[in-house]
Amino acid sequence: MEKEQVLSKLNDYIIWMESLKTIPEQIASLPYKEGKWSPNEIVMHMAEWDRFTREERLPDMKEGKELEDVPWGPFNDAAASLARKQTFAETIEYAKKQRQRNIDALKKIDDSQWDESFKIGGHALSIREYFSDFIHHDLHHKEQIESVRPAVENNYSNGI
């Protein structure tokens, strides 16, 4: 995926975040499926992933660098906990802000650096590959959140 395509898809996420404002708080706070995260928790997870990537990963995504893998369980638990302390609308705004900061940071990276090889936990990849995976991660969680839309539509049609 070319740099401009990556930036466009990352920006599409911000537009999609705006669309989530139609999901009522009571639905956004419930697990999208039994035993799973709520849309609020998912969005915070994505926002924290953005923040972490920009602050902890992006500065070291350089040729030959070796980055540590992260214990994702505790990281994800902390993100879910943060979501439960604020409204869905607040989480959406935070997520949009984090994503825009990533876009701004990526725009500053020279095109020649997009294919430099670095490692995370022994796995070699480039900025291009990392953010292509990042976009797939977005799509995975987008499907989860979009699965609550029928409940929203059903509530509206029933006058709730």
N, C-alpha and C positions, 0 to 999 in steps of 0.2 A: 504494500500500500504506500503510495507516495505521501510526502509530508502534507501537501494541501488536502489530500483525502482524509488523512488522520485528523487534521485540524477541523475539517468540515464535520466529520462524524463526532468529534468531541463537542463541537458547538451544537450539533443536533441534540445532544444530551441535555443541554441547557434549555433548549426549546421544549423538549419532552418534559423536563422538570416543571416548567410553567403549566403544562397540561395536567399535572398531578394535583394542582390546586382544586380541581373539581371533586376530588375524593374527600368525603367528609372525615373529620377527625376520628369519629367512632369506628369507621371502617379502616382507616389508616393505622389505628392502634391495635387492631386485631391481627393475629397470624393469618397470612394469606392462605394457609393450609395447616391442618392440625400438626402441631409440633414444630412449626417453622416460624421464621421471623415475621413481624408485621411489616407493612410497607414503610412505616416510619423507621424501623430498625434497618431495613434494607437500604434505604436512601442514606441513612447515616453511615452505614458500612461503606457505601460507595464514596461518600464525601470524605471519610477518614482515609480511605484508600488513596483518593486524590491528594489529600494533604500530605500523607506519608510519602507518596511517590515524589511529590515536588520537594519536600523538605529533606528527606532522607535518601532518596534514590537518585533523582535527576542530577544532582551535583557530581555524583561519582560514576555516572554512566559514560565512561571514557575507555578508550582502547586499553585493554589489558587489566583493568581494575577488577577486583574480586569483592563483591558485596555479600554481606551476610544474609542468610535466609532469616526469616522472622517467624517466631511461634504464632501462627495465625489464629489459633484458638483464643488465647488471651486477648489478642488485638481485636478480634471480632466481638468478643464478649464486652470489651470496654466500649466499642462503638455502639452496640445495642443498648448498653446502659446509658450512654449519653442521650440516645434518642428518647428513652423513657422519661427523661427530665425536661423535655420541651415538646412543643406542639409540632405537628406535621408541617405546618406552614413555616415554622422557624427552621426545621430541618431542611426543607426545600430551599430556603434562602441561603442557608449555610452551604448546601451542596452546590448550588449555582455559583456561589462565590469561589469555592474551592476549585471547581472545574475551570472557571474563567482564569484563575491564577495559573493553572496548569497550561492552558492554551497560550497565555501570555508568555510563560516561561519557554514553551516549546518554540514559539515564533522566533525567539532570540537565538536558538541553537542553529549553527551553520549547517546547511544541507550536507556537507561533507562528513559531519559527525554522526549522521543518522545510521550509518552502517558499521561504525566502529564496534568491535566485539568486546564485551565485558561478561563477567560471570556473576550469577546470583546462586549461591548454594551449589556451586559446581556446574550449573547449567549455563552454557554460553548463549548469548543473544545480543541483539543490537537495540538501539532506541526504537527503530522502525518495528522490529519484532515485538518488543515489549509493549508498545502502544497498540499494535494490532491485536495482541492478546487482551490488552486493557479494554478495547472496544468489544471484543467477544464477551468479556466479563460483564460489561454494561448490558449487552443484549440478553445475557442469561438472567440477570436480575430484572431487567425490563419485562421479560415474559412473566416472571413471578408477580410483579406488581400489577401488570395489566390483567392478570387473572382475577383481580377483585373488581374490575370494571362492571361485569354483569351484576354484581351485588349492588353497586352504586346505581346502575340503571334500574334495577328491580325496585330498589327503595324509592327512587323518584317516581316511578310509574305507579307505585302503591301509595303515594302521597306522604311518604315518611321523610 
